[in-house]
Amino acid sequence: MDDEKRSRPSPKQGPSGADFAGMGLQFAFAIVVFLFAGQWLDNRLGFNGLFTIVGVFVGAIAAFYNMYRKISAAQKRDDEQRKSRR
């Protein structure tokens, strides 16, 4: 096939694999940061794991929310591109 006939996806077509990998790293990082913050609070205040558990859940919720926002924005851009093509 000629190079001219090959369809090359434009970088603005949607999230790439690197974007998804970045979201996964941000997800893990948020949980780990809140985990250590909860452990630090537990050691500082003398609780037995309460803030560690709360920290993991808060980190997971924050990470899910961030991922939801990014995926929703990408989907909205994709929808607008499809509408503009019609």
C-alpha positions in Angstrom: 0.0 0.0 0.0 1.1 3.5 -0.6 1.9 5.7 2.3 -0.7 8.2 1.1 -3.5 5.6 1.3 -2.8 4.5 4.8 -5.0 6.2 7.4 -3.0 7.5 10.3 -4.9 8.3 13.4 -4.5 11.9 14.5 -3.2 12.4 18.1 -6.5 14.3 19.0 -8.7 11.3 18.3 -8.9 10.2 21.9 -6.8 9.0 24.8 -3.8 6.9 23.8 -2.2 4.1 25.7 0.1 6.5 27.4 -2.8 8.4 28.7 -4.4 5.3 30.2 -1.0 4.3 31.7 -0.7 7.8 33.2 -4.2 7.4 34.7 -3.2 4.1 36.2 -0.1 5.6 37.8 -2.1 8.5 39.2 -4.6 6.1 40.6 -1.9 4.0 42.4 -0.1 7.1 43.5 -3.2 8.7 45.1 -3.9 5.5 47.0 -0.3 5.1 48.2 -0.1 8.8 49.3 -3.3 8.6 51.3 -2.2 5.2 52.7 1.0 6.7 54.1 -0.8 9.8 55.3 -3.2 7.5 57.2 -0.4 5.5 58.7 1.4 8.7 59.8 -1.8 10.0 61.5 -2.3 6.6 63.2 1.2 6.6 64.6 0.9 10.3 65.6 -2.5 10.0 67.3 -2.2 6.4 68.6 -5.0 4.8 66.6 -4.8 1.2 65.4 -5.3 1.5 61.7 -8.4 3.7 61.6 -6.8 6.5 59.6 -4.9 4.0 57.4 -8.2 2.4 56.3 -9.9 5.8 55.9 -6.8 7.1 53.9 -7.0 4.2 51.5 -10.7 4.7 50.8 -10.3 8.5 50.4 -7.4 7.9 48.0 -9.4 5.4 46.0 -12.4 7.8 45.8 -10.2 10.7 44.8 -8.5 8.6 42.2 -11.8 7.3 40.8 -13.2 10.8 40.6 -10.1 12.0 38.8 -10.3 9.1 36.3 -14.0 9.8 35.8 -13.3 13.5 35.0 -10.5 12.7 32.5 -12.5 10.0 30.7 -15.6 12.1 30.6 -13.6 15.0 29.1 -12.1 12.7 26.5 -15.5 11.3 25.6 -17.0 14.8 25.3 -14.1 15.8 22.9 -14.7 12.6 20.9 -18.5 13.3 20.6 -17.8 16.9 19.5 -15.4 15.7 16.8 -18.0 13.2 15.6 -20.6 15.9 15.4 -18.3 18.2 13.5 -17.6 15.5 10.9 -21.3 15.1 10.0 
